[in-house]
């Protein structure tokens, strides 16, 4: 009598296959987390951007222990993809419409216009410097919105290619350095120009790349300026969804012209998650303690992801980078500052 065939269990539900996968990921994830923790502590003690510190730590670890890094590659890849997307989703908890609304329509409009001009103009600047279209989009988004976080989000929706991770790392490094420079320079420029406290807050929040450097520059002027500058910065973070979704849409159109390339989703799941959490936070459905913890978790997850990117990139790859990228990001930063300053002076007339 023929035996009845046994139905195969879905691979994703097989505990026997799940446990080895988890155990393969954990060592690399732990390494990235350890580097992120060390970089965070060092950044708090020295004021150096944590993203820059963790990148350098990743590079150094790869050079010092290449065999170990190769053994834990699965966890590093998990950190550079899944953990990255989780961080971007949690970033939505920082976008609270009520806080942004207190700035008034003039300030909100000023920041939105400056972001649009910096993204569009920054893209054109990058193309003039002969940057590839994907690099131009990632660089312009990074400068216009929120530094490393925006660079990671934009790079996640452009077509994948081998050199793109290295280019994204270089953008993060340069933007982190530029953000530190302008954190020191812009308050002095605002004082030299005789800007008021509110004007200075808008300038700092709308023209400095990373959130940490916005806070550092603002609180170096006064506590009130620091709070207002960070709130202004949140308008730029809120622009992450439409800007990155547009980049993803245009990238999808480009891919769909190539029949050999698989189609991409117009709106990746992590951007949908970002939008949903931003809506919940704005509606007051998220307790303040949870929103604060989630925002901190977002920063932590993104730092872990950057550690993974550093571990995946060698110094040799960085040395082969095109010098024009530094000039591109510097020119985009200058464009952003000029646009924001002109708008601040125009609105205050």
C-alpha positions in Angstrom: 0.0 0.0 0.0 1.5 3.3 -1.1 2.2 5.7 1.7 0.7 9.1 1.6 3.2 11.8 0.8 4.0 14.2 3.7 3.4 17.8 2.9 6.5 19.9 3.1 6.7 22.5 5.8 7.5 26.1 4.7 11.1 26.8 5.1 10.5 30.1 6.9 8.5 28.3 9.7 11.1 25.5 10.2 12.7 26.1 13.6 15.5 23.8 12.6 16.5 26.2 9.8 15.7 29.3 11.8 18.1 28.7 14.8 21.2 28.2 12.6 20.3 31.4 10.7 20.0 33.3 14.0 23.2 31.9 15.4 25.0 32.9 12.2 23.8 36.5 12.4 24.5 37.1 16.2 28.3 37.3 16.2 28.4 39.9 13.4 25.5 41.9 14.9 27.3 41.8 18.3 30.5 43.1 16.7 28.6 46.0 15.1 26.8 46.8 18.3 30.1 46.8 20.3 31.6 49.2 17.8 28.5 51.4 17.9 28.6 51.5 21.8 32.3 52.4 21.8 31.8 55.1 19.2 28.8 56.6 21.1 30.7 56.8 24.4 33.7 58.3 22.6 31.5 60.8 20.8 30.0 61.9 24.1 33.4 62.4 25.6 35.0 64.3 22.7 32.2 65.8 20.7 33.4 64.1 17.5 30.4 62.8 15.5 29.5 59.2 16.4 28.9 58.3 12.8 32.4 59.3 11.9 33.9 57.5 14.9 32.1 54.3 14.2 33.1 54.3 10.5 36.7 54.6 11.4 36.3 51.9 14.0 34.8 49.6 11.4 37.7 50.3 8.9 40.3 49.7 11.6 38.6 46.4 12.7 38.6 45.1 9.2 42.3 45.9 8.8 43.2 44.4 12.2 41.2 41.2 12.0 40.2 40.5 8.4 39.7 36.8 9.1 37.3 37.4 12.0 35.4 39.9 10.0 35.0 37.4 7.2 33.7 34.8 9.7 30.9 37.1 11.0 30.0 38.4 7.6 26.3 37.2 7.9 25.7 39.4 10.9 27.4 42.4 9.3 25.3 42.1 6.2 22.2 41.8 8.5 23.2 45.0 10.3 23.8 46.9 7.0 20.4 46.0 5.7 17.7 45.0 8.2 19.0 47.0 11.2 19.4 50.0 8.9 15.8 49.9 7.7 14.6 49.5 11.3 16.5 52.6 12.2 14.9 54.6 9.5 11.4 53.4 10.5 12.0 54.5 14.1 13.2 57.9 12.9 9.5 58.6 12.2 8.9 58.9 15.9 10.9 62.1 15.9 8.6 63.8 13.5 5.8 65.4 15.6 3.5 67.7 13.6 2.4 69.6 16.7 6.0 70.6 17.6 6.7 71.6 14.0 3.4 73.7 13.8 4.6 75.9 16.6 7.2 77.4 14.3 4.6 79.0 12.1 3.8 78.7 8.4 6.6 81.1 7.3 9.4 79.1 9.0 7.9 75.8 7.7 7.7 77.1 4.2 11.2 78.5 4.4 12.6 75.1 5.4 10.6 73.2 2.8 11.7 75.5 0.0 15.4 75.3 1.1 15.2 71.5 1.1 13.7 71.4 -2.3 16.3 73.9 -3.7 19.1 72.0 -2.1 18.0 68.6 -3.4 17.4 69.9 -6.9 20.4 72.3 -7.1 22.6 69.8 -5.3 21.8 67.1 -7.8 22.7 69.4 -10.7 25.9 70.4 -8.9 26.9 66.8 -8.5 26.2 66.1 -12.2 28.3 69.0 -13.1 31.1 67.4 -11.1 30.5 64.2 -13.2 29.0 62.2 -10.4 26.8 59.2 -11.4 23.1 59.9 -11.0 22.7 57.6 -8.0 25.6 59.2 -6.2 24.3 62.7 -7.1 20.9 61.8 -5.6 22.3 60.4 -2.4 24.7 63.2 -1.8 22.1 65.9 -2.4 19.6 64.2 -0.1 22.2 63.8 2.6 23.1 67.5 2.6 19.5 68.7 2.3 17.9 66.6 5.0 19.8 64.9 7.8 23.2 63.8 6.9 24.1 60.1 7.4 20.5 59.0 8.0 19.3 60.5 4.7 22.3 59.1 2.8 21.5 55.6 4.1 17.8 56.0 3.3 18.4 57.3 -0.2 21.0 54.7 -1.0 18.5 52.0 0.0 16.1 52.9 -2.9 18.6 53.4 -5.7 19.5 50.4 -7.9 22.1 48.2 -6.2 25.6 48.2 -7.6 28.9 47.1 -6.1 30.5 50.6 -5.8 27.4 52.2 -4.2 28.1 51.1 -0.7 31.6 52.6 -0.9 30.2 55.8 -2.3 27.6 56.0 0.4 30.3 55.6 3.1 32.4 58.4 1.6 29.4 60.7 1.5 28.7 59.9 5.2 32.4 60.6 6.1 32.6 63.9 4.3 29.1 65.1 5.4 30.0 64.3 9.0 33.2 66.3 8.7 31.5 69.2 7.0 28.7 69.1 9.7 31.3 69.4 12.4 33.0 72.3 10.7 29.8 74.3 10.1 28.6 73.5 13.7 31.5 75.7 14.8 31.3 78.2 11.9 27.6 79.0 11.5 27.0 80.4 15.0 29.9 82.8 14.5 28.6 83.8 11.1 25.2 84.4 12.6 26.7 86.6 15.3 28.8 88.5 12.7 25.7 89.2 10.6 23.7 90.4 13.6 21.0 87.8 13.3 18.4 87.6 16.1 18.0 84.5 18.3 15.0 83.2 16.2 16.9 83.9 12.9 19.9 82.1 14.2 17.8 79.1 15.2 16.3 78.8 11.8 19.7 79.2 10.1 21.3 76.5 12.2 18.4 74.1 12.0 17.9 74.5 8.3 21.6 74.5 7.2 23.5 72.1 9.4 23.5 68.5 8.3 23.2 66.2 11.3 20.8 66.5 14.2 23.6 66.2 16.8 25.5 69.1 15.3 22.4 71.2 15.0 21.9 70.7 18.8 25.5 71.4 19.5 25.5 74.7 17.5 22.1 75.8 18.8 22.9 75.2 22.5 26.3 76.9 22.2 24.2 80.1 21.5 21.5 79.6 24.1 19.1 76.9 25.4 16.2 78.6 23.6 18.1 78.7 20.4 19.1 75.1 20.7 15.5 73.9 21.2 14.2 76.0 18.3 17.0 74.9 16.0 16.3 71.2 16.7 12.6 71.7 16.1 13.4 73.4 12.7 15.6 70.4 11.9 12.6 68.1 12.4 10.9 69.8 9.4 13.8 68.6 7.3 13.5 65.1 8.8 9.8 65.1 7.8 10.9 65.8 4.2 12.7 62.4 4.2 9.7 60.5 3.0 8.7 62.5 0.0 12.3 63.1 -1.1 13.4 59.4 -0.8 10.1 58.2 -2.3 10.6 60.4 -5.3 14.2 59.1 -5.7 12.8 55.5 -5.5 10.1 56.3 -8.1 12.6 57.7 -10.5 15.0 54.8 -9.9 12.2 52.4 -10.5 11.3 54.1 -13.8 14.9 53.8 -14.9 15.1 50.1 -13.9 11.8 49.3 -15.6 13.3 50.4 -18.9 15.7 47.5 -18.6 13.8 44.3 -19.1 16.7 42.4 -17.4 16.3 44.3 -14.1 13.6 43.2 -11.7 11.0 45.9 -10.9 11.4 47.7 -7.6 8.5 48.7 -5.3 7.7 52.4 -5.7 7.5 52.9 -1.9 9.7 50.6 0.2 8.3 49.1 3.3 10.7 51.0 5.6 9.4 54.3 4.2 5.9 53.2 4.8 6.8 52.4 8.4 8.5 55.8 8.8 5.3 57.5 7.6 3.0 55.4 9.9 5.1 56.1 13.0 5.3 59.8 12.1 1.5 59.9 11.8 1.0 58.1 15.2 3.5 60.4 16.9 1.8 63.4 15.5 -1.6 62.2 16.5 -0.5 61.8 20.1 -1.0 58.0 19.9 2.6 57.3 21.1 3.4 58.1 24.7 6.2 60.6 25.2 8.4 58.1 26.9 8.0 55.6 24.1 8.7 58.3 21.4 11.8 59.4 23.2 13.1 55.8 23.6 12.2 55.1 19.9 14.1 58.1 18.7 17.1 57.0 20.7 16.7 53.5 19.3 16.7 55.0 15.8 20.0 56.7 16.4 21.4 53.5 17.9 20.2 51.3 15.0 21.7 53.7 12.4 25.0 53.8 14.2 25.1 50.0 14.2 24.3 50.0 10.5 27.1 52.5 9.8 29.5 50.2 11.8 28.5 47.4 9.4 29.2 49.5 6.4 32.6 50.4 7.7 33.4 46.7 8.3 32.4 45.9 4.7 34.7 48.5 3.2 38.5 48.6 3.1 40.9 51.5 3.1 42.0 50.5 -0.4 38.5 51.1 -1.7 38.5 54.5 0.0 41.8 55.5 -1.6 40.3 54.9 -5.0 37.5 57.4 -4.5 37.1 60.3 -6.8 38.3 63.6 -5.3 35.4 65.4 -7.0 33.1 63.9 -4.4 34.6 66.2 -1.7 34.2 69.2 -4.0 30.6 68.2 -4.8 29.5 67.9 -1.1 31.3 71.2 -0.2 29.5 73.0 -3.1 26.2 71.5 -2.1 26.8 72.7 1.5 27.6 76.2 0.3 24.5 76.2 -1.8 22.3 75.2 1.1 23.8 77.8 3.4 23.3 80.5 0.8 19.7 79.6 0.1 18.8 79.3 3.8 20.5 82.6 4.7 18.8 84.4 1.8 15.4 83.1 2.8 16.0 84.0 6.5 16.8 87.6 5.6 13.9 87.8 3.1 11.3 86.5 5.6 12.5 88.9 8.3 12.1 91.9 6.0 
